[in-house]
Amino acid sequence: MTEIVTSQTPPILHGPSEKEKKYDRQLRLWAASGQAALESANILLVNSGAGAVGVETLKNLVLPGIGKFTIADDALVNEADLGVNFFLDESCLGRLRSECCTRLLQELNPEVQGEWLPKQGGTLDLHSALEASPTFTLILYTLPIRKEILSVIESYASRHKTSLVSIHSAGFYSYFRINLPGTFPIVDTHPDVQKTTDLRLLNPWPELVEFSREMTKDIDTLDNHEHGHLPYVVILLHYLEEWRQSHNGENPLSYADKNAFSSFVLSKARTNNQEGGEENFQEAAVAVNRNITAPELEPGVQELFNHQVSDELQSAFWIIAKAVKAFYRKHGCLPLPGVLPDMKALSSVYVKLQSIYKEKARRDAQEVLETARAIPGGEDVDPAEVDLFCKNARFVKLINATPTSGDLDEIFQAETASDEVAEAMRAGLDASFAPPMSNLFIYLALVATSHSTMSTADEIMSAVTNLMPQAAGNDRMLQAAQEVARAGGGELHNISALTGGMVAQEVIKIITKQYIPIENTCIFDGISSRCQVLRL
């Protein structure tokens, strides 16, 4: 009998870790880097008012695994709390609300650390607590809030450049407002995959041109199998050369020219085969409109290049941005992302074409890295950061890049005019196409109760008209004031739960620096189930 001896033991296959299993779905959204950022985050919630919306926000941060949270709240649990806050029960009556909520929140995810303030009963000394605590990544605070507490929060955030998120929920209305410490850049914005495709067909580099010409030099004599498996990138490059020869060197950039070029490409497909056509040529014709375009910068990149930096200049982001800008000025294009979409082709051919794109992307990123390291302060720029920036350069986004509009009068006039148009359309024949009504009045009514829960409609209207004289006599402003007064500072759990979910989503974007958070203020009308984002 022949004895079979294996030369080596097969490698042991390791399955996903317990943490990877636990966070599997969210890891697909923000990857390991985003999860690491979450797990290193330290969040403070300064809870006041009814307190439900702040705890609901924390719930949606504890579940995905933030590192640590602290609840600062000196209120004692009463009967009213039990009806609106799902993280309290009868055993909590008379005890610190912050402690009870912390303990029950931790049950959702034992890996998350939780603290509460004050440790003993009594009035919260937030200033001393902040000075004695590690620096917080982000601070949430709920309204209405005492003015002296808000002053402490804002002073701390100013010193430590900490992001602030204020949240106000009353009855059917809510809003939250994000205050970022200066310009907030996001590289990994997760754009639509189709938008990230950059085949560089109008500006191919020598290796791509050589590869294309080698494959198409005998295109008319190729057998049907080879002809039917030419990658559409190669097809378009080949016939673009023919088009330019017959059109005075011009590319098909207009709508009419693109249609004509698409038809020209389709006419070159072979139909004397079993399929009656060729899928790769159909792919090429479809790709014309999307991939044959004049090079231009996205608005976000133009804003990035034009942004005037001050103390931000020495951060790695701005050094890389400066290097990418230099690359663009030199080459007239951004670094190549290097991603090749799926297409009909022989596997060996596709892999070769893919390697050409990846190699070009690596060379571009290396050039950017060398430029960045030549900039003062950029000697230690991380190559991984450069690679990520180059891959996403077209879609880098600056949040809070320009000063927030402070002219509330102009915003009020614009929103009021929009409402008049909407009402006119509803009264006419175009009701189904009428724009939605503005939520600005809800925001103004809630702002008027930022430091007091028990305000009458007249008191709210008086506070609003002091801030905005034009609001006097506005019917929608009066309706919003009456609704907020009717709530009496009370929260509806479903409105607070929904608002808390929205806030947590934006907080995760800020912590992970992925996706694009809203700018400034989001106002929710629970009666019409509609959100509106305004820069106020």
N, C-alpha and C positions, 0 to 999 in steps of 0.2 A: 504494500500500500504506500502510495506517495504521501510524504509528510509535507504539509504546506506551512511554511514559517513566514509570518508577517514581519516586515523589516521595522515597523514602528507602530506604536499604539495610535489608533485614530484619535483626533482631538476631541476633547470633551465639549459638548455643545451646552452652552449656558443659556437658559431662558431669561426672560425679563425679571428684574429684581422686584421685590414687593412694592417698592416706591413707584417703579415704572408701571406696575399693574394698577396701582391705586390712582395714579394721575395720568393714565394712558391717553384719555381723550384730550385733556388740556395740553399735554406735551405735543400733540399734533398741531395745536394752534400756535404755541409760543416756544416750543422746543426746550431743550435742557437749559439753554442760556436764560430764557425767560423764567423758567422755574427756579433757577438759582437766584435770580434777582428777587423773586417773590419771597423765597425762604430767607433772604438776608434783610428783608424789609422790617422796619419797626414803626408801627402805626399808632398814633394817639387819637382817641376819640374823646373830645370834650362834649359830654352829653348834657343837654338841658331840655327844658320844655317837657312834652309828653315822653320824649326819649325813645320812641319806637323806631323811627326812621334811621337813627344812628346805629342802633343794634342790628337792624336788618342789613345795613351796609356792611357791618363787620361780619355778619353771618356769611355773606357772599365773598368775603376775603379769607375767612378762616377755612372754609371748605376747600378752596384750591391750594391752601398751605402757605399763607404768609408766615414769616418767622416769629414775630411777636406783636402783640397789641396791648395797649393800656387804655382802660376806660376811666376818665376823670369825671366823677359825678357824685355830688354830696347829697342827692335826694334820697329820701327813705321811701320804700315801696308802700303804696297805698292801694285801696280797692280799685281805683280807676286804672292804675297801671296794669292790673291783671286782665282787664278787658281789651287791651290794645297791644300788649307786649307778650309774645309767645315764649320769651325766655325768662319768664317769671311764673311762679306758682304760689299757692296760698302759704307755703312755708316761708316765703320771702317777706311776708307782711311785716313792716316795721324795721326791716334790715336795709343796709345800704344797697341801693339799686345797682351800683357799679359792681359790687362783689357778686351779687346773685347772677347778673347777666354774664359776667366773666366766667363763672364756674360752669354755667350751662352751655355757653358758647364753646368752651374747651371740650365738652363732651362730643361735639361734632367732629373734632380733629385733635386727638391727644398730642399730636406732634407739635402743635402750635402753642407757644408760651403766652400766657395771659396774666396781666396785672391789673389792679384797680387802685384808684385814689379817691378819697383819702383812706388810709388803712384803718383809721379809727373814725368813729362818728364825729361830726362837727363840720364846720365850714371848710370848703376846699381852698387851700392856699396854693393856687396853680403856679405862681411865680417860683416859690421855693421848690415845688415838685418838679418843675421843668429844669431848674438849675441842678437838681440832684439826679436827674435821669440821663441815660445815654441820648445822644442826638437822634431825633426822630426823622424818619424818611419822609413822612407826610403827616399832616394834621387834619383831621376831620372835626368840624364842630357844627352842632345843630342849633337852630334858632327856634324861638327867641332866646337870647342870651344876655346876661348882665354886661353892661358896657365896660366895667372894669376888667372882667374876664376876657372880653374880646380884645381889649387893649394889650393885655399880657400876651395873648396868642400872636397878635400881629407884630409886636415888638420882637418876640422870639423868632418868628418866621423871617423877619427882616435881617436879624443878626446872623442866622444860620442858613439863609437862602433855602428855606423849607417851603415846599408846595402846600397851599391851603385849599381846602374844599369846604365851603359852607353849604348846609342843607336846611331847607325849611319845608315842612309839611304841615298843612292845616286843612282839615276837611277834605274836599275833593281836589284841592290845589296843592302843588309843590313846585319847588325849583331847587336847583343846586348851581353853585358858581365856583369855577376853578380859578385860582390865583397862582400862577406859576412865577418863580423867581427869575425873571428875565426871559430871554429867548430860549425856547425849548426845542432842540433839533431831534428829529426822528429819522433814522436811516432805514430801519427795517419796517417799512410801511405796509408790507404785504399787498402789493397791487395785484390786479387781475393778471393771471398767468399769461394770457394772450397779449396783454399790453407790454409785458417785459421782453417779448421776442424782438431781437435786433439782429437781423441777418446781414446787415451792412451790404445789401445788394448794389446800391448805387456808389458805394465807396469800398470795394473789396480790396483786400491786401494781397500781396504777391502770391503767397502760398495757396490762398483760396482760388485765385485766378488760374494758377498753374494746375491745380487739381481739377477744376471745371473744364479747362481746355483739353486736358488729357482724356477725360471721360467722354467728351463730345467731339473729338477730332474726326471720328468716323461715325457720327451719329446716324447717318442715313443707311449705313451698311451693318449696323448692329442687328443681331437677331432679335426676335420679338421679346424673348425673356429679358435680355439685357436692356433693351429699349424701354420696356415696361417697368423696369426697376431703377431707372435713373432718378436720383433724388430731385425733388422739385427745385431746390436751391440751384443745382447744376443746370436744370432746364431753363430757369429764369435768367441766370447769368449768361448762358449761351445765346438765348434769343434777344436779350437786351443789347448785346453787341450787334446783332443783325439789325435791330430796330434803329439803333443810333446811326448805323451806316446809311440807312435810307431816310433819316430824318435830321440831317445836318448836325449829328452829334448830340441831339436833344433826347432826354429821357421822357418817358410817358408819365408826366406828372399831373396833367389835367384830367378831369373826370372822363371826357370824351376819349382822350389818348389812352387812358387806362382800360376803358372798355374795348377799344380797338386792339390794344396789345394783348388783352386777355383772349380775345377772339383769335388773334394771330397765333398765340401759343396753342390754343385748343385745335387749331387747324393742322398743327404738326403731329397730333396724336394719330396713331395707327388704328384703323377700324377693321382691318382685315384679319381679325383674330377671333377667338371664341367668345371673348367678352364684348366684342363690338366697340371697343374703346380702351383707353388706358387710364387707370386710376391716378397715376402719378402726374399726368398732364392735367387732369381735372383738379388735383391738389394745387398745381402750379397756377392755374387760372384763378382759383379762389384766393390764392395768397397774394395776388397782384395788388389789390386795393389796400391790404393791410401792411404789406412789406415794401412796396415801392412808393416811398414818400420822401419829400424834400426834408433834409435834416433840419430840425429846429429844437430849441430847448423847451422843455416843459416849463409852465409858469413857476412851479415850485423851485426849479433849478435856477431860473433867472433871479428869483427872489433871493436864493442862497448866494449867488455870485455878487449881487448888488448890496447885500446886507453889510452894514457898517458895524464892525466888531470893535469892542473896547477891551475889557479885561478878559473877554471870552477867547481872545486870540491865542492864548497859550494852551487852551485845551486841545486834546488830540483831535476832536472833531473839526475844529476850525483850521488846524494845521493841514489835515487831510483835505478839507474843502478848498483850501488855498492851492494845494498841489493839483487837485482835480481841475480847478479853474485854469491853472497853467497848462495842463494837458490839453484842455479844450482850446485854448488860444493857439497852441502849437499845431494841433492836428485838425481842428475844426469839427471835432466830434468828442463825445464822452468815451471813457474806457468801455471796451466791449464786455457785456455781461458774460458771454460764453455759453449761453444756454441754447441748445438746438432742439426745436420741437420735434415731435414724432412725425414720421413721413414714410411713405412706401419706398423701400430701398433694400438692396441686399445687406445682410447684417454686417458683412465685412466692410462694405462701402460706407454704411452709416457710421460705424465705429471710427473709420478713418476721417470722415467729415467732421464728426464730433470732436475728435482729437485736434483737428485744425482750429476749430473755434475755441476750444479750451486752452490751447497753447497760446493763441492770440490774446485771450483774456488774461492769462498769466503774465505775458510780456507787458501788457498795458498796466496791470496792477503793480508789477515790479518797477515800471517807470514812475508811477505815482508815488510808490514807497520811497524811491531814491530821491525824488523831488521833495517829499515831505521831510525826510531826514536831513536834507540840506537847509531846511528852514530853521532859524533859531528857535530852540525849544522842542524841535521835532526829532531829536536824535534817538529817542526811545519809542517812537511810534510803533505800535504793534502791527505786524503784517496781517494778522487776522482781521483787525479793524479796517485796514486798507482794502483787503479783499471784499469784505462785506459792503463797504462804501462803494467800491467800483461796481459791484454786482447790482446795487440798488441806486446808482447815481441819478438815474432819470427820475426817480420818485422820492428823493429825499424831501422831507417836509419840515418847515420851520413853524412851530406854534408860538404865538405871542411875539411874532417877529416885528410887528409894528405897534406903536402905542395904541392902547385901547381908546376908542372914541369916547370922549368925555362929554360930548354935546348931547345930552339926553333930550333936549328940546327938538333937535333935528330928527332923532329916532322916533320921538312921539309923533311928530308931524307926518313922517313917512308911514308909520304904522296906522295912524288914523286915516290917512288918504287911501291906503290899501283896503282898510275896512269899508270905506265909503264905496269903493269900486266893487267890492264883494257884495255889499248890500244891494247895489244897483243891479248887479247881474242876477242876484237871487230874485229880485222883483221882476226882472224881465224874462226873456225866453232862454237865457243861457245859464240857468241856475245850476245845472250839472257841471258846468265848467268854471263856476265861481271859485276864486281862491279862498283858502280858509281864513277865519278871523284871527286877529292878532292876540297873542297871550301876554302882551306887554302890560295890560291892565291888571292881570293876575299878579305879575311880578311887583308892580307898584303897591298893590294892596298888601302883599305879604311883607314887603320891605317896611311898610308903615308900622308893622307889628313885630319888628326885629327884636325889640327889647321889652315888649309887653304883650301878654296873651289876651287880657280882657279889655278889648277896645271896641267901642260901638262903631257902627257904620259912619256916623258923623265924625267921630274922632279920626277914623282912618282917612276919610275924605279930606279932613282938615290937614292932616300930615302930608297927604299926597299933593294937595294944592300948594302947600308951602314949598314943596320940592319942585312941583310942576304946575304952575298957575293955569296952563292951558287945559288941565284935566278937569277943572271946575265945570260942572254941568254936563259932563260926558256921561251918557247913559250906561255905556259898557263899564266905565270906571266905577260908577255907582253900584252896578250889579256885582262886580268883583268885590267891592268893599262890603256889601251886604253879606255875601257868601262867606268871606273871611271872618266877619264879625259873628255870623251864625255859628261858625265852627268853634269859636271861643278858645282857640289854642289847642283844641283836641285833634288827635290824628285818627284817621281811618286806617286800619291795618293793611288792607289791600293796596291803598294808595302808597302807604309808607314802604310796603314790601316791594312794590314795583319800582318806586323811586330809589330805594336802597340797592336794588339790582342794577339800575342804570348807573348809579354813582360808583358802585364797585367795579363795573366794567371799565369806566373811565380811569379809575384809580389803577387798575391793573395795567392799562395802556401806559400810564405815566411811570409806574414802577419798572415795567419790563422794557420801556422805550420801544415798544412795538405797536403797530397799527396807529391810527391817527385819532387822538382824543378830540373832543369838542373844544372849541375856543370860547372861553368865558362863561356864558350862562345858558342853562337849559331849563325851560319852563314847561310844566306839565299841567294840562287841564283834564282832570279825571271825569268831567261831565261829558266832554266831547271826545275823550280818549286821544288827545293830540299833544305832541311835543313841538316846541319851537326853540331854536337856538339863536340867541342874539348876542352881539358884542356890545355890552353896556358899560 
